[in-house]
Structure formats: C-alpha cells, structure tokens
Amino acid sequence: MDKVIATGFNLPPFFLKDKVVIINYNSESKQMSVASDFSGIRSQYPLTFLSNASVSRDFVFPIDPFINLSFKNIITRRRVAKGSNRGTIKERWTQDDVEITISGILINPTGAYPEEVDRLVEFFEARQAIDVTSPLLNQHSIFSIVIESLDLPHTKGLENQAFTIKAYSDDVFELLQKQTTNEL
C-alpha cells in the first residue's frame, strides 16, 4: 500500500525517490489522481552553467535544483554627534549583489557515484564568472554568477550526492570610460 505525505509544503522528489506518491486534487470535479511525474512541483528551476575559458562544456543540471535569491541594500548611515533626534541620517544606498543559493541532488541510476559532481567541482575551481541560463535568474537580470562555496555533504547511498552552491550575481561594470572632447 502506498503512503501519501501531506505536509503542507513542497517536498523535493529526490530525497524520497520511489517512496512518495503525489496526489493531484481537482477542486472543480472533486477528483483525485496520482501524479505520474513530479513536473508540477514548484520552486525548482532549470539551470545551465555555460562553458568559459576554464571549462570546455556546458553543464545542464540533470534534476532541476532549488534556487533561492536574497536581495539586500547597502546603506551608508551617519550619526549626528550633537543631534537631539533619534536615529541616523541615511546618506545614500545602493543595491548589493544578489546572494544565490542553489541546492539539489545528483543521482546516478547505474549505482555508481555521480560523474556530475566532478563537473560542479570544475566550475567551482574555475575561479571566474560563470554565465548562467535559468528562467528565475534571467528574470531578475542575473546572467552571470561567481561561486563562493560548493558544499557536498554526506548523502546516503553511493549513487546520490546532495550539493549546495553559494554564489553572488556578477554584473559587468565599465570602470574606465573614454571621454571625447569636441574641438571648435
């Protein structure tokens, strides 16, 4: 007999592969049906790391990973020495880099350790910006990231390897601009 887990939040399919049944419920017809795949699970997005000078081939994540974005402002605050008001004066602010957390699992159906782990390590060791293609990232004008850390925690089963990538958005800046002068 199959068991249904109803937790009130999305369960990632890769942790309980072949052990969880997802039930679809249509409120109009009041009919329930067993989902044949996990394609309707939200918050997982396709992601591709594009090749660069250090890495020769693109890497398409075989199982769509979870992608979390964290936005932050950088605010310059000044304290008035002899002021009678509470608080600070906010002089200026700008947007900080977007903090990106990519997490998921790599599974090798043959039972061996996933070869994709070596590909992730290769991108981590490239030590340069990585161009990315992902609907979520591209929607927020993030087309390039820089990886800060790659975590490969203990994962049960030789054929499974969980991963967590911490990265930052990387925007292109033109620091030096050529100035032209018009002579009369």
C-alpha positions as CSV (number, residue, x, y, z in Angstrom):
1,M,0.0,0.0,0.0
2,D,1.4,3.4,-1.0
3,K,1.5,6.2,1.6
4,V,0.7,9.8,0.9
5,I,2.7,12.5,2.7
6,A,0.7,15.7,3.2
7,T,3.0,18.1,5.0
8,G,1.6,21.5,3.8
9,F,4.8,22.3,1.9
10,N,6.6,21.1,-1.2
11,L,8.8,18.0,-0.7
12,P,11.7,17.7,-3.0
13,P,11.2,14.5,-5.0
14,F,14.8,13.4,-5.0
15,F,15.0,12.8,-1.2
16,L,12.2,10.3,-1.3
17,K,12.6,8.9,-4.8
18,D,10.2,6.0,-5.5
19,K,8.8,6.3,-1.9
20,V,6.3,9.1,-2.2
21,V,3.1,9.4,-4.1
22,I,2.0,12.9,-5.2
23,I,-1.8,13.3,-5.3
24,N,-3.4,15.9,-7.7
25,Y,-6.8,17.2,-6.5
26,N,-9.1,19.0,-8.9
27,S,-11.5,21.2,-6.7
28,E,-14.0,21.6,-9.5
29,S,-14.6,18.0,-10.3
30,K,-13.6,16.9,-6.7
31,Q,-11.5,14.1,-8.3
32,M,-8.1,12.9,-7.0
33,S,-5.5,11.3,-9.3
34,V,-2.0,10.0,-8.7
35,A,0.6,12.2,-10.5
36,S,2.7,10.3,-12.9
37,D,5.7,12.6,-12.5
38,F,7.0,15.4,-10.4
39,S,6.9,18.1,-13.1
40,G,4.3,20.2,-11.2
41,I,6.5,20.7,-8.2
42,R,7.2,24.4,-7.8
43,S,10.4,26.3,-6.8
44,Q,12.7,24.1,-8.8
45,Y,14.1,25.7,-11.9
46,P,16.1,24.5,-14.8
47,L,19.7,25.8,-14.7
48,T,22.6,25.6,-17.1
49,F,26.2,26.7,-16.4
50,L,27.7,27.9,-19.7
51,S,31.2,27.0,-20.7
52,N,34.0,29.6,-20.4
53,A,37.8,29.8,-20.8
54,S,38.4,27.3,-18.0
55,V,35.6,24.9,-18.6
56,S,35.1,23.4,-22.0
57,R,31.5,22.2,-21.9
58,D,28.1,23.5,-20.6
59,F,26.6,21.8,-17.6
60,V,22.9,21.3,-17.5
61,F,21.7,20.2,-14.1
62,P,20.0,16.8,-14.6
63,I,17.5,17.4,-11.8
64,D,16.2,21.0,-11.6
65,P,17.8,22.4,-8.4
66,F,16.2,24.7,-5.8
67,I,17.3,28.3,-6.3
68,N,16.9,30.9,-3.5
69,L,17.6,34.6,-4.1
70,S,18.4,37.1,-1.4
71,F,18.3,40.8,-2.2
72,K,19.9,43.5,0.0
73,N,20.6,47.2,0.0
74,I,23.9,48.8,1.2
75,I,23.0,51.9,3.2
76,T,25.5,54.5,4.4
77,R,24.4,55.7,7.8
78,R,25.8,58.8,9.6
79,R,25.2,59.7,13.3
80,V,24.8,63.3,14.2
81,A,27.1,64.0,17.2
82,K,25.0,66.6,18.9
83,G,21.7,65.8,17.5
84,S,18.6,65.6,19.6
85,N,16.7,63.3,17.3
86,R,16.8,59.5,17.5
87,G,18.4,57.5,14.7
88,T,20.8,58.2,11.9
89,I,20.9,60.1,8.6
90,K,20.8,57.8,5.6
91,E,23.2,59.4,3.2
92,R,23.0,57.1,0.2
93,W,22.3,53.5,-0.7
94,T,22.8,51.1,-3.5
95,Q,21.9,47.5,-4.2
96,D,24.2,44.8,-3.1
97,D,25.0,41.7,-5.1
98,V,22.2,39.2,-5.1
99,E,23.1,36.2,-2.9
100,I,22.2,33.0,-4.6
101,T,21.8,29.5,-3.0
102,I,21.5,26.6,-5.4
103,S,20.7,23.2,-3.8
104,G,19.8,19.8,-5.1
105,I,20.9,16.3,-5.6
106,L,22.8,14.4,-8.3
107,I,21.7,10.8,-8.8
108,N,23.4,8.1,-10.9
109,P,20.8,5.4,-11.9
110,T,23.6,2.9,-12.5
111,G,24.5,2.9,-8.8
112,A,27.9,4.5,-9.2
113,Y,29.0,7.9,-7.7
114,P,27.5,10.7,-10.0
115,E,30.0,11.9,-12.6
116,E,28.3,15.3,-12.5
117,V,30.0,16.1,-9.1
118,D,33.3,16.4,-10.9
119,R,31.7,18.9,-13.4
120,L,30.4,21.0,-10.5
121,V,33.9,21.0,-8.9
122,E,35.4,22.0,-12.3
123,F,33.1,25.1,-12.4
124,F,34.0,25.9,-8.7
125,E,37.7,25.7,-9.4
126,A,37.5,27.9,-12.5
127,R,37.6,31.0,-10.2
128,Q,35.9,33.2,-12.7
129,A,32.4,34.4,-13.5
130,I,30.1,31.8,-14.9
131,D,27.4,32.7,-17.4
132,V,24.1,31.0,-16.5
133,T,20.8,30.3,-18.2
134,S,17.8,29.9,-15.9
135,P,14.3,31.4,-16.1
136,L,14.4,32.5,-12.4
137,L,17.8,34.1,-12.6
138,N,17.4,35.7,-16.0
139,Q,14.0,37.1,-15.0
140,H,15.9,39.1,-12.3
141,S,18.6,40.2,-14.8
142,I,21.2,37.8,-13.5
143,F,23.1,36.3,-16.4
144,S,26.5,35.7,-14.6
145,I,27.4,34.4,-11.2
146,V,30.5,33.9,-9.1
147,I,30.7,30.8,-6.9
148,E,31.8,31.4,-3.3
149,S,31.4,27.9,-2.0
150,L,30.4,24.4,-3.0
151,D,29.2,22.0,-0.2
152,L,29.0,18.3,-0.8
153,P,27.5,16.9,2.4
154,H,27.3,13.3,3.4
155,T,24.5,11.7,1.4
156,K,23.1,8.2,1.9
157,G,23.8,5.9,-0.9
158,L,26.8,5.7,-3.3
159,E,24.7,6.8,-6.2
160,N,23.4,10.0,-4.6
161,Q,25.2,13.3,-3.8
162,A,23.5,16.3,-2.4
163,F,25.1,19.7,-3.1
164,T,24.7,23.4,-2.1
165,I,26.3,26.2,-4.1
166,K,26.5,29.7,-2.6
167,A,27.1,32.3,-5.2
168,Y,26.7,36.0,-6.0
169,S,25.4,37.8,-9.0
170,D,28.1,39.3,-11.2
171,D,27.3,42.4,-13.2
172,V,29.7,43.9,-15.8
173,F,31.0,47.3,-14.9
174,E,32.8,49.7,-17.2
175,L,35.2,51.4,-14.7
176,L,37.2,53.3,-17.3
177,Q,35.3,55.2,-19.9
178,K,36.9,57.1,-22.8
179,Q,35.9,60.7,-22.8
180,T,35.9,62.6,-26.1
181,T,36.2,66.3,-26.4
182,N,34.8,68.4,-29.1
183,E,37.2,71.0,-30.5
184,L,35.8,74.2,-32.1
